[in-house]
Amino acid sequence: MKKILILVASESNLPFIESAKKLGLHVITCDNNRSNPGHKIADENLFIDVYDHDSIIEAIKDKNIDGVMSFVSAHGLNTASIISEHYHLKGYSQTALKTLTDKGLFRDFLSRNNLNFPAYQCVHNLDEIDLKQLTYPIIIKPTDKGGSQGVIKINNENELLLNFQTSKNFSDSDTVIIEEFLEGEELINGDCLIYNGEIIGSIVGNYIYDNETNNVLPIATVFPANYDVSEALKQVSEIVKTLKIPDGIINFEAIARKNIPYIVEINPRPSGNYIWKLLGYKYSVDIPALAINLYFNSDNHINELKETKKHSYAYQLIYSDKNKIFKGFKPPSELENNVLDINFFHQENTHINSFNNLYDRIGIVLLEFKDDKKRNYYMDHTKKFRI
C-alpha cells in the first residue's frame, strides 16, 4: 500500500483526500487545524503547521512515504516541494516553484525566455521606483501573495504614494511589483492538466467583473472563452516544458492585447475557484483520481482528453458590495436548473466583508449551460449573485 502525505486537510482538499482513500492509498494528513474535515477520514494525522517543514520532515522520517501533495491549497506548496527534494519524491523543484510563485522572478523568467510580459519594476521602497518609466494606469501588488491581496490599480503618482505601503504590507518579503496595466481585449483564466510535460486537457474562459464593487478582482469566469486561446496555451506549454512542471493541474491567467497574449501568472495548483470541477465535467473524468494516478504513474497511456459535452460553464462568486451580516443566499430561480454545485465559505448570520480580495467571497456557484440563450441570460444577470 502506497503512502501519501497530504498537506492541509481543509474543505477544498477534501475531494482529493477522499479520492486517495478510494484508490487504496494510506493517507497521512498534516496541518495544525485539528477541526479540518480531511483529518477525520485519513489513516494518520500530523498536527504540525504546514510552514514548519523541518518538523514535518522529522515526523515522517520513519514512515516511508511514497508521495507528498498539496493539491488545491497554496499553503502547503513550498513545504511539499522541500519534502519532495529531501526524500527524492516526485514534485516541484524549489527553483520552478519559486519562479512561479514570486511575481518578480516570474517576470524575469518570461523576459529571459523571450515570452510576452508587461513592463515592470520590483522595489522595496518608494525611493527605488523609477517614476519616469511609469505610464498610468499601473498595477501594484506584493510579489509573493495570492488571493489578490494587496492588488491595487493606480491612476496617478499621488495614488501610488498613498497606496504603496498598503500593498507592501501584504508581502512577506516586503517587495512590491509595479507593472503596466494591460488593458486588453480579453482577460482569460483557466486550468490545464499536465502529463509528461504536455497539456492534455484544459478549460479556459473569460473573466467577468463587477466594476461597481471591484475593478481588479473578477466575480466569475465563463467557459469557453470567446477568444482563440491556442496561442496563450502554446506559451503556457513552453513554460511547462522549460520549468519541467510535474504532472498535475495548473491554473493560468492571461491578457490578450491586439491578439497577443501576455501570461500574467501561472499557479502551480488548481484554481481555488473550483475550475478543476468544471474541467472534470467537460471531459467526464474524475479529476482528483486522475491527478493522484498521474502522480503515481499508475496510468501511462493517457493521451489528450476528449471533450464529451459541448456545453458552456461558469464559476460565479457569491459576494457583497458592503460589510454586513450574511442572511443566506439562493440562486436566481431562472438559473436553478443550471446549478451543478454550490459551496459556501460563510455561515448564515455571520459577518461578511465587501469584496476586496478573494478571501471575501461568500460562496461559489458552478453552472452549466446547454444553449446560448441561458448562457446569455446569465451573463446579463451576474449581479444577481451580489448580496
N, C-alpha and C positions, 0 to 999 in steps of 0.2 A: 504494500500500500504506500503510494507516494504521499509525502507530507508537504503541505503548502502553508506558508506563513502569510496571512492577510493583514496588512496594516490598516487599521481603523475599521471598527465593526459597526459603523453608522448605518442609518436607514438607506443612504444612497449606495452603499456597498453590499447591502443585504442580498440582492438578487444574485450577485456573484458568489457570495458565501454559500447560499442555498444550492447553487448550481455545482459548486465544488463538492459539496456533501453528496449530491445525487450522483456525481461521477465517481464516487467511491474514494475520494481523497481524504486523508487525515488532515483536518483543518485546525490550524492554530491562529487565533485572532489576537491582535495586540493593539491596545491603546489604553489610556488611563481613565476612560469613562466607563465605569462598570455597568451603567444602565444602557449602553448601546445594544441594540437588539441582536446583532450578529454574535455576540458573546454567548447568548443562550443556546444557540444551535451548534456552536463549534465543539470540537473534541477537546481542545485545550484553550486556556486563556492566559495571556500575559498582560497584566495591568501595569504597563510601562508607557510613559509619554513617548509618542512616536518620533519625537525630535531627539530623544536620548538614544542615539544609535549605538553608542558604546555599551550601554546597559543591555540593549536587546541582543547585540552580538554575543555578549557574555551569557545571557539567559538561554540562548539556543545552541550553544557550542556542542552540547551532547545530544541534540535532538535529531541530527542528521536530516535536516530539511532538504527537499528537492527543488523548492522554488519559493520565491517571495514576490508578492504583488501588492499594489495599492489600488488598482482599478480606477474608480471614479474619483476617489479622494485625493486632493492635491497635497494634503498634509503629510502623507507617507512617502511621497515620491523620492525625495532625497535620501531618506533612510533606506528605502528599498534598493536604490542604486548602490549605496555604500555597502549594504549587506551582500548584494549580488557580487560586487567586486571582491569583497573579503572572502566569500566562500566559493568564488568562481561559478556562480549560477547565472542563468540567462537573465538579461535585463538591460536597462540603460547604463551606459558608461557615465561616469561623472562628467566627462567632457561634453558629451552630447546633451545630457540633462541640463547642465549649467548654460549651455548655448541656447537652449530652447526656453528656459525659464527666466533668464536675465535679458530684458528687452534691449539693453545696450549691447551685450555680447551677440544677440541675435542680429541686430542691425549690422554689426561688424562682420558677422558671418555672411550675410547677404551681399555686403559690399565686396568682400574677398572673392566671392564666387560668382560675381557679375550677374546677380539677380536684382530685380527691381526693389528699390527701397526709398522711403521719403528722406529728405534732408533732416539731420538730427544732430543734437548735442547732448552729451551726458555730463551733468555737473553736480557738484555737491553744495555749492553756494551761489547766491545771486551774482557775486562779483566774477564768477567764472564764465558767465554767459556772454557770448559774442552777440550783442544786441543788433549789430549792423547786419548780421546774417539772417535775421528773422524777418519773415514776411507773414503778416497776420491774415487770417486766424491761424493759431497753432494749437497743439495739444500738449499738455504736460501730464506726466504720470510717473509714479515710482517705478524703477526698473525691475523690481523684484516682488511685485504684489499682484495677485489675481483678483477676480470678482469685481473688476472696475473700481477698486478702491483708490481714491486719490486721482482719478482721471478727470481733468478739467479742460474745457475748451476756453481758450484765451483769445480775446479780440484786439487787445492793445497792450502797450507796455505797462500801463497803470494796473490793469488786471493781472498781469504777470507778477508784478511786485506784490500785489495783495494776496495772491493765491499760491505763490511758490512754496511757502512754508507748509501750507495745508497739505499739498501733495507730498512734500518731503517727509512729513510726519508718518506717512504710511509705509515708508521704505525702511527695511531692516538695515540696509547698507548706507542710508542717508544719501541716496543717489536718485536724481530726477532726470528723466529723459525728456527733452524738448524737441518736438518734431513738427514738420509742416503738416497742416491739416489737409488731408487729401479729400477734396470734395469730388467724389467720383459719381459716375452714373449708376454704379451698382455696388452695394455692400453685401458681401456674401459670407456664409458661415456654414460649416458642416463637419461631419465625422467621416473618417476614412478607415477602412480595415486594411491593415498591412500584413502581408505574408511574404517571406523570403525577399524583402526589400521592394516589393511591388504593391501598388494599390489594387486590391482585388474586389473592392466594393466601396461605394461612397454614397452619401446623401448630402446634397448641397442646396441651400436656399437663400432667399433674400431676407435681410433684416427688415423689421418693421419698427418704427419709432412712434412715440407719443411726445412730440416736441413741447407740448404744454406742460409736461411733467419732468422730462429729462431728455435733453437733445444729444446726449452722448451714449446712453445705455439703451439698447433695444428692448422692446417689450415682447417681441415674437420673432420667429423665423418661419417663412413659408417655403415649402419644398414642392416641386423642384424650382430652382432659380429660373427667372425669365431672361437669363443671360447665358451664353455659351461658356461653361466653366472649364472647358477642356484645357485651355492654356494655364489657368490657375492650378488645375490638378497636375499639369505637366511640371510646373515649378515645385509644387509640393513633393512630387515624385523625385525630383532632383535632390531636394533637401533630405528626403528619406534615405536615399542611396548614399549621399555624401556623409551624413552623420551616422550611417549604419543603425538607423532606428529599428529596434527589435519588433517582432511580430506582436500585433495587438491593435488597439484603436487609438487614433489621434484625432484631435479637433483642430481645425484651422479657421482663420478669419482673413478675408482679403477685401481689397477695394479695387474696383476696375475704373480707371480713368482713361477716356479715349481708347477704350478696348484693350488697355494694357493693365494686366492685373498686378497689384502690389500685395504680397503676402504680409499681413500685419503681424500675425503671430501664429505659432503652432504650439498647441498644448499637448504634452506627452501623455495624454489620458483622454477618455471620452468626455464629452461636454457634460457639465453639471446640470444642464437643462434637459437631460434625458433624450438627446438626439439619438443615442445608441438604441433606444427602444424603437424609434421610427426607422432606423436602419434595419432592425430586425423585421418590422412589418413589411418594409419594401422588398426584402429578399426572402421573407418567410423562413428565417433562420433564428435559432436560439442563440442570441449574441453572447450571453455570459458563458454558455457551454462552449461555443466556438472559440471565444477568447482563451479559455482555460486549455482547450485542446491544442490551440496554436502554441501556447506557452510550452506545453509538454511534448509538442511534436507528435502527438498521437494520430494526427491526420495529415499525412504527407502527400495527399493527392488533391489539394484544393486548387482549383483554377478560379478564374474570375467568376464571381457570383452572378446569377441571372435574376433580373428583376421579375418578380412574379405578378405584381399588380401595377398597372399604370395609373395609380391614384396620386392625388396631392395630399400633403400632410402639413401640419404646423405644430410647433410648440408655442403656447401662449402663456405668458406670465399673468398671474393674478396679482395686482399691485394697487397702490394707493397714491393719490396726489397730496395727501395730508397725513399728519400724525393723528392717530385716532385709536379707538377700541374696535377690534375686529368682531363684527357681528355675524359672520358667516357669509358664504357665497354659493350660489348655484349658477351653472352655465346658462346663458340665454336659451329660452325654450326652443327657439328656431334652430339651435345648434346642438340640442341634446343628443340627437341620433348620430352626430358626428364625433362625439367624445369617445376616444379609445381608453383614456386613463386620466386620472386627476390625483394630484398629490398636494397636500397642504403642509406648510412648514410652521404654521402658527395655529394654535387652538382658539376657538371662539372665546370672546370676552377677555382677550389679552391685548396688550398694546402693540400696535404696528407703526412703522415709520413711513414717511413719504419716500418714494422710490428714488434713492440717491446712489445705491450700489446694489450689486446682485444679492447681497445678504438681506436686503429689504423686501425681496419678493415674498408674497404671502403664499403662493402656490404655483403649480404648473398644470396646465391642461394640454393633453395631447389630442390632436384632432386629425380626422381622415376625411377627405372629400372625394367622392366618386365622380363628380361632374364639376364643370367650371362655374355653374350657376351658384352652387352652395359655397364654393371657394371664394367667389367674388363677393357674395353676401358677407361672408366672414371678414374679408379684408376691408370692407366698408364699415364694419362694426367692431373693430378690435377694442375700441374704448369701452365696450360693454363689460370688459374684464377689469376695468378700473373701478375701484370701490371707494 
